[in-house]
């Protein structure tokens, strides 16, 4: 076998390897992710209109619920769920809907409905980017109810965090 043949075979194998690595890297870079947003609620004390005093997303001190922002990509799935901080065994937080409030409508519909299970949660797939608008945020409203030992507390509550969609 000539040196030229050996070089050509080695070059071909190297190019195949580089192509495989490149595609594997790109797939992992843009893989669709699942993001779970958990709303922690003081189910024993929550009252209107002071909702923010009794719930959070587990964010750092100094970040309000309205300023709580996640960054996602097109194709990602977001799951909103609620959890009782007081008594998770008997108190239930139902996320009943996610309502478009402002900015690009990244889900393609104005309202994402809950799954009507107990506890209720909402699932949405990101369809549009906010990059075209200079990474403006997508403002949405989480609507939720609280059950204290199966008794509904004070109607429907709402809170307004944000989402940025990178790609």
MDAnalysis code that builds the backbone (N, CA, C; Angstrom):
import MDAnalysis as mda
import numpy as np

u = mda.Universe.empty(501, n_residues=167, atom_resindex=np.repeat(np.arange(167), 3), trajectory=True)
u.add_TopologyAttr("name", ["N", "CA", "C"] * 167)
u.add_TopologyAttr("resid", np.arange(1, 168))
u.add_TopologyAttr("resname", ["UNK", "UNK", "UNK", "UNK", "UNK", "UNK", "UNK", "UNK", "UNK", "UNK", "UNK", "UNK", "UNK", "UNK", "UNK", "UNK", "UNK", "UNK", "UNK", "UNK", "UNK", "UNK", "UNK", "UNK", "UNK", "UNK", "UNK", "UNK", "UNK", "UNK", "UNK", "UNK", "UNK", "UNK", "UNK", "UNK", "UNK", "UNK", "UNK", "UNK", "UNK", "UNK", "UNK", "UNK", "UNK", "UNK", "UNK", "UNK", "UNK", "UNK", "UNK", "UNK", "UNK", "UNK", "UNK", "UNK", "UNK", "UNK", "UNK", "UNK", "UNK", "UNK", "UNK", "UNK", "UNK", "UNK", "UNK", "UNK", "UNK", "UNK", "UNK", "UNK", "UNK", "UNK", "UNK", "UNK", "UNK", "UNK", "UNK", "UNK", "UNK", "UNK", "UNK", "UNK", "UNK", "UNK", "UNK", "UNK", "UNK", "UNK", "UNK", "UNK", "UNK", "UNK", "UNK", "UNK", "UNK", "UNK", "UNK", "UNK", "UNK", "UNK", "UNK", "UNK", "UNK", "UNK", "UNK", "UNK", "UNK", "UNK", "UNK", "UNK", "UNK", "UNK", "UNK", "UNK", "UNK", "UNK", "UNK", "UNK", "UNK", "UNK", "UNK", "UNK", "UNK", "UNK", "UNK", "UNK", "UNK", "UNK", "UNK", "UNK", "UNK", "UNK", "UNK", "UNK", "UNK", "UNK", "UNK", "UNK", "UNK", "UNK", "UNK", "UNK", "UNK", "UNK", "UNK", "UNK", "UNK", "UNK", "UNK", "UNK", "UNK", "UNK", "UNK", "UNK", "UNK", "UNK", "UNK", "UNK", "UNK", "UNK", "UNK", "UNK", "UNK", "UNK", "UNK"])
u.atoms.positions = np.array([
    [0.851, -1.167, 0.000],
    [0.000, 0.000, 0.000],
    [0.899, 1.233, 0.000],
    [0.536, 2.176, -0.838],
    [1.364, 3.372, -0.964],
    [1.053, 4.357, 0.159],
    [1.973, 5.259, 0.367],
    [1.811, 6.302, 1.388],
    [0.621, 7.188, 1.034],
    [0.434, 7.440, -0.240],
    [-0.687, 8.281, -0.680],
    [-2.021, 7.621, -0.302],
    [-2.145, 6.311, -0.463],
    [-3.368, 5.580, -0.115],
    [-3.597, 5.622, 1.396],
    [-2.547, 5.432, 2.164],
    [-2.648, 5.473, 3.631],
    [-3.100, 6.856, 4.086],
    [-2.535, 7.903, 3.538],
    [-2.901, 9.279, 3.891],
    [-4.355, 9.543, 3.529],
    [-4.786, 9.099, 2.364],
    [-6.173, 9.316, 1.930],
    [-7.152, 8.590, 2.861],
    [-6.859, 7.341, 3.241],
    [-7.728, 6.580, 4.133],
    [-7.763, 7.228, 5.521],
    [-6.608, 7.655, 6.020],
    [-6.535, 8.306, 7.327],
    [-7.294, 9.628, 7.309],
    [-7.139, 10.396, 6.242],
    [-7.833, 11.677, 6.104],
    [-9.346, 11.461, 6.073],
    [-9.773, 10.437, 5.346],
    [-11.205, 10.136, 5.250],
    [-11.765, 9.768, 6.624],
    [-11.057, 8.912, 7.371],
    [-11.495, 8.527, 8.708],
    [-11.534, 9.730, 9.642],
    [-10.541, 10.592, 9.541],
    [-10.479, 11.790, 10.381],
    [-11.642, 12.727, 10.078],
    [-11.964, 12.913, 8.806],
    [-13.092, 13.763, 8.422],
    [-14.420, 13.197, 8.939],
    [-14.590, 11.892, 8.873],
    [-15.798, 11.262, 9.399],
    [-15.889, 11.490, 10.908],
    [-14.801, 11.305, 11.604],
    [-14.762, 11.516, 13.050],
    [-15.091, 12.967, 13.403],
    [-14.510, 13.906, 12.699],
    [-14.773, 15.332, 12.942],
    [-16.250, 15.646, 12.697],
    [-16.821, 15.093, 11.639],
    [-18.236, 15.313, 11.332],
    [-19.126, 14.773, 12.449],
    [-18.845, 13.581, 12.927],
    [-19.629, 12.979, 14.010],
    [-19.537, 13.835, 15.275],
    [-18.335, 14.248, 15.631],
    [-18.151, 15.088, 16.818],
    [-18.891, 16.409, 16.663],
    [-18.811, 17.025, 15.494],
    [-19.481, 18.304, 15.239],
    [-20.993, 18.174, 15.419],
    [-21.599, 17.160, 14.803],
    [-23.049, 16.985, 14.906],
    [-23.478, 16.620, 16.320],
    [-22.706, 15.794, 17.001],
    [-23.022, 15.444, 18.381],
    [-22.967, 16.686, 19.260],
    [-21.969, 17.513, 19.077],
    [-21.826, 18.744, 19.859],
    [-22.996, 19.687, 19.588],
    [-23.366, 19.869, 18.327],
    [-24.481, 20.768, 17.986],
    [-25.805, 20.253, 18.537],
    [-26.027, 18.948, 18.484],
    [-27.266, 18.399, 19.014],
    [-27.346, 18.648, 20.507],
    [-26.253, 18.436, 21.236],
    [-26.284, 18.655, 22.675],
    [-26.411, 20.132, 23.016],
    [-25.887, 20.998, 22.162],
    [-26.012, 22.441, 22.399],
    [-27.453, 22.903, 22.297],
    [-28.199, 22.337, 21.360],
    [-29.553, 22.796, 21.100],
    [-30.619, 21.780, 21.509],
    [-30.278, 20.875, 22.395],
    [-31.251, 19.888, 22.849],
    [-32.381, 20.588, 23.596],
    [-33.573, 20.086, 23.387],
    [-34.707, 20.669, 24.088],
    [-34.685, 20.228, 25.540],
    [-34.948, 21.191, 26.411],
    [-34.894, 20.933, 27.840],
    [-36.277, 21.041, 28.455],
    [-36.405, 20.480, 29.628],
    [-37.630, 20.595, 30.412],
    [-37.303, 21.436, 31.637],
    [-38.069, 22.505, 31.837],
    [-37.868, 23.414, 32.966],
    [-39.081, 23.303, 33.883],
    [-38.843, 23.045, 35.161],
    [-39.936, 22.989, 36.123],
    [-39.867, 24.231, 36.998],
    [-40.960, 24.987, 36.990],
    [-41.067, 26.180, 37.823],
    [-41.989, 25.822, 38.979],
    [-41.445, 25.874, 40.191],
    [-42.216, 25.519, 41.369],
    [-42.581, 26.773, 42.145],
    [-43.875, 26.977, 42.321],
    [-44.391, 28.079, 43.128],
    [-44.623, 27.541, 44.531],
    [-43.844, 28.062, 45.491],
    [-43.960, 27.671, 46.895],
    [-44.942, 28.616, 47.573],
    [-45.976, 28.072, 48.206],
    [-47.046, 28.895, 48.761],
    [-47.236, 28.605, 50.244],
    [-47.317, 29.683, 51.032],
    [-47.681, 29.598, 52.443],
    [-49.197, 29.419, 52.482],
    [-49.641, 28.176, 52.334],
    [-51.064, 27.874, 52.165],
    [-51.889, 28.176, 53.405],
    [-51.260, 28.270, 54.551],
    [-51.992, 28.551, 55.780],
    [-52.279, 30.025, 55.987],
    [-51.580, 30.899, 55.253],
    [-51.721, 32.336, 55.506],
    [-52.012, 33.196, 54.288],
    [-51.924, 32.657, 53.079],
    [-52.067, 33.473, 51.878],
    [-53.425, 34.178, 51.836],
    [-53.390, 35.465, 51.510],
    [-54.600, 36.276, 51.372],
    [-54.416, 37.238, 50.211],
    [-55.532, 37.682, 49.650],
    [-55.505, 38.713, 48.614],
    [-55.538, 40.054, 49.309],
    [-55.015, 41.085, 48.776],
    [-54.234, 41.158, 47.549],
    [-52.747, 40.973, 47.791],
    [-52.360, 40.575, 48.973],
    [-50.960, 40.513, 49.385],
    [-50.295, 39.184, 49.035],
    [-50.542, 38.681, 47.843],
    [-50.100, 37.348, 47.443],
    [-48.581, 37.197, 47.528],
    [-47.833, 38.194, 47.083],
    [-46.367, 38.076, 47.019],
    [-45.722, 37.849, 48.380],
    [-46.375, 38.274, 49.419],
    [-45.846, 38.092, 50.772],
    [-45.861, 36.614, 51.182],
    [-46.706, 35.819, 50.510],
    [-46.928, 34.444, 50.929],
    [-46.485, 33.387, 49.921],
    [-45.752, 33.788, 48.903],
    [-45.269, 32.787, 47.949],
    [-43.985, 33.253, 47.268],
    [-43.253, 32.290, 46.709],
    [-42.019, 32.582, 45.987],
    [-41.674, 31.422, 45.078],
    [-40.627, 31.617, 44.286],
    [-40.144, 30.584, 43.371],
    [-38.824, 29.991, 43.852],
    [-38.460, 30.289, 45.090],
    [-37.180, 29.829, 45.608],
    [-36.022, 30.685, 45.134],
    [-36.335, 31.893, 44.622],
    [-35.312, 32.787, 44.106],
    [-34.493, 33.410, 45.243],
    [-33.374, 34.005, 44.872],
    [-32.495, 34.665, 45.832],
    [-33.192, 35.861, 46.463],
    [-32.747, 36.219, 47.678],
    [-33.279, 37.409, 48.346],
    [-33.058, 38.628, 47.466],
    [-34.024, 39.543, 47.483],
    [-33.908, 40.765, 46.701],
    [-34.530, 40.675, 45.323],
    [-34.891, 39.465, 44.880],
    [-35.559, 39.295, 43.587],
    [-37.042, 39.065, 43.871],
    [-37.867, 40.009, 43.426],
    [-39.302, 39.883, 43.656],
    [-39.890, 38.808, 42.749],
    [-41.103, 38.394, 43.055],
    [-41.778, 37.428, 42.193],
    [-41.997, 37.993, 40.795],
    [-42.270, 39.303, 40.691],
    [-42.467, 39.938, 39.387],
    [-41.165, 40.023, 38.592],
    [-40.035, 40.062, 39.274],
    [-38.739, 40.121, 38.598],
    [-38.116, 38.742, 38.397],
    [-38.725, 37.708, 38.969],
    [-38.229, 36.353, 38.775],
    [-38.321, 36.028, 37.287],
    [-37.190, 35.660, 36.676],
    [-37.120, 35.433, 35.236],
    [-36.347, 34.153, 34.957],
    [-36.866, 33.342, 34.043],
    [-36.105, 32.189, 33.576],
    [-35.766, 32.411, 32.113],
    [-34.687, 31.783, 31.668],
    [-34.279, 31.855, 30.269],
    [-34.390, 30.461, 29.672],
    [-35.086, 30.369, 28.539],
    [-35.330, 29.093, 27.874],
    [-35.017, 29.229, 26.392],
    [-35.184, 28.157, 25.641],
    [-34.984, 28.147, 24.196],
    [-36.237, 27.636, 23.498],
    [-36.367, 27.948, 22.217],
    [-37.471, 27.420, 21.418],
    [-37.410, 25.893, 21.467],
    [-38.563, 25.274, 21.660],
    [-38.642, 23.821, 21.745],
    [-38.592, 23.294, 23.165],
    [-38.167, 24.125, 24.115],
    [-38.138, 23.697, 25.511],
    [-39.558, 23.554, 26.045],
    [-39.708, 22.709, 27.037],
    [-40.987, 22.519, 27.721],
    [-40.876, 23.132, 29.111],
    [-41.930, 23.851, 29.508],
    [-41.982, 24.438, 30.848],
    [-43.152, 23.810, 31.590],
    [-42.893, 23.382, 32.824],
    [-43.926, 22.811, 33.687],
    [-44.044, 23.711, 34.913],
    [-45.244, 24.206, 35.169],
    [-45.510, 25.007, 36.361],
    [-46.238, 24.136, 37.365],
    [-45.702, 24.095, 38.588],
    [-46.341, 23.325, 39.647],
    [-46.347, 24.142, 40.926],
    [-47.263, 23.839, 41.812],
    [-47.341, 24.534, 43.098],
    [-47.144, 23.567, 44.239],
    [-46.545, 24.073, 45.333],
    [-46.266, 23.250, 46.503],
    [-46.609, 24.048, 47.759],
    [-47.232, 23.386, 48.710],
    [-47.517, 24.008, 50.003],
    [-46.257, 24.029, 50.858],
    [-45.944, 25.201, 51.418],
    [-44.803, 25.306, 52.337],
    [-45.206, 24.861, 53.741],
    [-46.507, 24.869, 54.044],
    [-46.987, 24.565, 55.392],
    [-47.252, 23.081, 55.596],
    [-48.146, 22.564, 54.781],
    [-48.597, 21.203, 54.980],
    [-48.813, 20.509, 53.638],
    [-47.729, 20.062, 53.001],
    [-47.851, 19.445, 51.679],
    [-48.673, 18.153, 51.667],
    [-48.913, 17.580, 52.822],
    [-49.717, 16.351, 52.896],
    [-51.204, 16.638, 52.709],
    [-51.700, 17.767, 53.231],
    [-53.138, 18.050, 53.163],
    [-53.482, 19.292, 52.344],
    [-52.562, 20.249, 52.217],
    [-52.825, 21.471, 51.461],
    [-52.332, 21.310, 50.028],
    [-53.133, 21.805, 49.085],
    [-52.815, 21.640, 47.664],
    [-52.784, 22.993, 46.983],
    [-51.769, 23.187, 46.126],
    [-51.673, 24.370, 45.281],
    [-51.912, 23.900, 43.856],
    [-53.001, 24.373, 43.251],
    [-53.339, 24.024, 41.872],
    [-52.978, 25.176, 40.949],
    [-52.078, 24.943, 40.004],
    [-51.788, 25.940, 38.969],
    [-52.861, 25.729, 37.901],
    [-53.785, 26.679, 37.771],
    [-54.945, 26.485, 36.903],
    [-54.730, 26.994, 35.479],
    [-53.871, 28.026, 35.325],
    [-53.598, 28.513, 33.967],
    [-52.389, 29.432, 33.952],
    [-51.822, 29.560, 32.755],
    [-50.756, 30.510, 32.462],
    [-51.338, 31.430, 31.390],
    [-51.424, 32.728, 31.695],
    [-52.078, 33.674, 30.799],
    [-51.067, 34.669, 30.239],
    [-51.075, 34.841, 28.919],
    [-50.220, 35.828, 28.254],
    [-50.555, 37.202, 28.805],
    [-49.519, 37.948, 29.172],
    [-49.730, 39.256, 29.795],
    [-49.076, 40.387, 29.008],
    [-47.915, 40.105, 28.387],
    [-47.233, 41.134, 27.617],
    [-45.983, 40.610, 26.947],
    [-45.552, 41.300, 25.894],
    [-44.384, 40.872, 25.133],
    [-44.774, 39.833, 24.100],
    [-43.777, 39.218, 23.474],
    [-44.013, 38.182, 22.468],
    [-44.796, 37.032, 23.093],
    [-45.822, 36.565, 22.398],
    [-46.591, 35.421, 22.880],
    [-45.840, 34.146, 22.490],
    [-44.957, 33.694, 23.348],
    [-44.041, 32.599, 23.031],
    [-44.702, 31.230, 22.942],
    [-45.935, 31.106, 23.452],
    [-46.620, 29.816, 23.419],
    [-47.626, 29.704, 22.278],
    [-47.900, 30.804, 21.585],
    [-48.820, 30.771, 20.453],
    [-50.289, 30.805, 20.833],
    [-50.601, 30.770, 22.119],
    [-51.978, 30.898, 22.601],
    [-51.977, 31.859, 23.783],
    [-53.105, 32.488, 24.029],
    [-53.184, 33.440, 25.139],
    [-53.285, 32.773, 26.499],
    [-53.861, 31.572, 26.551],
    [-54.032, 30.876, 27.830],
    [-53.605, 29.419, 27.688],
    [-52.699, 28.995, 28.568],
    [-52.360, 27.578, 28.709],
    [-53.164, 27.072, 29.904],
    [-54.019, 26.096, 29.675],
    [-54.899, 25.577, 30.730],
    [-54.191, 24.512, 31.563],
    [-54.630, 24.377, 32.815],
    [-54.134, 23.334, 33.696],
    [-54.582, 21.961, 33.228],
    [-53.975, 20.933, 33.787],
    [-54.265, 19.560, 33.369],
    [-55.444, 18.937, 34.117],
    [-56.069, 19.689, 35.017],
    [-57.259, 19.275, 35.765],
    [-57.028, 18.048, 36.639],
    [-55.786, 17.792, 37.007],
    [-55.483, 16.720, 37.950],
    [-55.248, 17.348, 39.319],
    [-55.002, 16.516, 40.330],
    [-54.727, 17.034, 41.664],
    [-53.376, 16.522, 42.107],
    [-52.413, 17.368, 42.382],
    [-52.487, 18.818, 42.187],
    [-52.407, 19.167, 40.702],
    [-53.080, 20.245, 40.348],
    [-53.124, 20.686, 38.964],
    [-51.823, 21.398, 38.599],
    [-51.352, 21.159, 37.373],
    [-50.174, 21.853, 36.877],
    [-50.404, 22.219, 35.419],
    [-49.525, 23.061, 34.887],
    [-49.638, 23.505, 33.499],
    [-48.340, 23.178, 32.780],
    [-48.462, 22.714, 31.537],
    [-47.310, 22.391, 30.706],
    [-47.413, 23.192, 29.409],
    [-46.301, 23.817, 29.001],
    [-46.286, 24.565, 27.752],
    [-44.982, 24.364, 27.007],
    [-45.071, 24.348, 25.676],
    [-43.882, 24.250, 24.836],
    [-43.596, 25.623, 24.238],
    [-42.339, 26.060, 24.337],
    [-41.918, 27.362, 23.826],
    [-41.834, 27.291, 22.300],
    [-42.594, 28.167, 21.619],
    [-42.666, 28.143, 20.163],
    [-42.000, 29.331, 19.487],
    [-41.847, 30.438, 20.207],
    [-41.310, 31.658, 19.604],
    [-40.220, 32.247, 20.476],
    [-39.321, 32.989, 19.843],
    [-38.203, 33.632, 20.539],
    [-38.540, 35.073, 20.902],
    [-37.866, 35.592, 21.920],
    [-37.977, 37.009, 22.262],
    [-36.735, 37.776, 21.813],
    [-35.794, 37.088, 21.135],
    [-34.536, 37.699, 20.705],
    [-34.773, 38.827, 19.703],
    [-35.742, 38.642, 18.786],
    [-36.025, 39.659, 17.769],
    [-36.387, 41.008, 18.382],
    [-36.874, 40.977, 19.586],
    [-37.261, 42.205, 20.276],
    [-36.172, 42.656, 21.249],
    [-34.950, 42.245, 21.009],
    [-33.851, 42.645, 21.871],
    [-33.883, 41.951, 23.222],
    [-34.260, 40.674, 23.211],
    [-34.353, 39.862, 24.434],
    [-35.329, 40.444, 25.438],
    [-36.380, 41.070, 24.935],
    [-37.425, 41.522, 25.845],
    [-38.039, 40.311, 26.518],
    [-38.609, 40.542, 27.660],
    [-39.207, 39.432, 28.384],
    [-40.636, 39.179, 27.957],
    [-41.049, 37.952, 28.144],
    [-42.433, 37.543, 27.954],
    [-43.059, 37.605, 29.336],
    [-44.028, 38.443, 29.499],
    [-44.703, 38.614, 30.787],
    [-45.944, 37.730, 30.785],
    [-46.117, 36.955, 31.836],
    [-47.267, 36.079, 31.936],
    [-47.807, 36.066, 33.356],
    [-49.029, 35.623, 33.501],
    [-49.671, 35.539, 34.807],
    [-49.936, 34.075, 35.135],
    [-49.480, 33.667, 36.309],
    [-49.800, 32.340, 36.823],
    [-51.059, 32.487, 37.667],
    [-52.090, 31.730, 37.338],
    [-53.301, 31.722, 38.159],
    [-53.321, 30.405, 38.929],
    [-53.605, 30.512, 40.227],
    [-53.585, 29.312, 41.056],
    [-54.622, 29.389, 42.171],
    [-55.019, 28.215, 42.636],
    [-55.927, 28.112, 43.774],
    [-55.237, 27.333, 44.882],
    [-55.746, 27.527, 46.098],
    [-55.193, 26.850, 47.261],
    [-56.319, 26.109, 47.968],
    [-56.051, 24.862, 48.312],
    [-56.983, 24.069, 49.105],
    [-56.332, 23.764, 50.442],
    [-57.008, 24.174, 51.525],
    [-56.556, 23.815, 52.868],
    [-57.389, 22.625, 53.319],
    [-56.772, 21.457, 53.342],
    [-57.462, 20.238, 53.739],
    [-58.795, 20.103, 52.985],
    [-58.719, 20.248, 51.649],
    [-59.839, 20.120, 50.702],
    [-60.801, 21.307, 50.676],
    [-60.540, 22.365, 51.432],
    [-61.402, 23.553, 51.421],
    [-60.704, 24.659, 50.641],
    [-61.387, 25.180, 49.588],
    [-60.800, 26.233, 48.754],
    [-60.645, 27.512, 49.549],
    [-59.485, 28.145, 49.417],
    [-59.162, 29.347, 50.168],
    [-59.208, 30.578, 49.263],
    [-60.087, 31.524, 49.532],
    [-60.101, 32.872, 48.937],
    [-60.082, 32.938, 47.413],
    [-60.666, 32.032, 46.698],
    [-60.760, 32.149, 45.244],
    [-59.462, 31.856, 44.516],
    [-59.240, 32.606, 43.412],
    [-58.061, 32.399, 42.569],
    [-57.045, 33.495, 42.820],
    [-55.793, 33.089, 42.989],
    [-54.685, 34.021, 43.196],
    [-53.915, 34.146, 41.889],
    [-53.105, 35.200, 41.777],
    [-52.248, 35.317, 40.595],
    [-50.936, 35.993, 40.929],
    [-49.945, 35.671, 40.101],
    [-48.592, 36.200, 40.275],
    [-47.989, 36.349, 38.881],
    [-47.090, 37.300, 38.664],
    [-46.658, 37.671, 37.321],
    [-45.136, 37.643, 37.093],
    [-44.533, 36.456, 36.927],
    [-43.097, 36.409, 36.597],
    [-42.830, 36.599, 35.112],
    [-41.594, 36.322, 34.658],
    [-41.190, 36.601, 33.267],
    [-40.378, 35.444, 32.685],
    [-40.334, 35.423, 31.341],
    [-39.512, 34.446, 30.620],
    [-38.767, 35.183, 29.513],
    [-37.508, 34.811, 29.284],
    [-36.746, 35.262, 28.120],
    [-36.454, 34.015, 27.296],
    [-36.673, 34.103, 25.971],
    [-36.375, 32.981, 25.091],
    [-35.162, 33.372, 24.253],
    [-34.035, 32.657, 24.455],
    [-32.788, 32.961, 23.749],
    [-32.848, 32.623, 22.264],
    [-33.275, 31.424, 21.907],
    [-33.252, 31.024, 20.498],
    [-34.538, 30.317, 20.158],
])
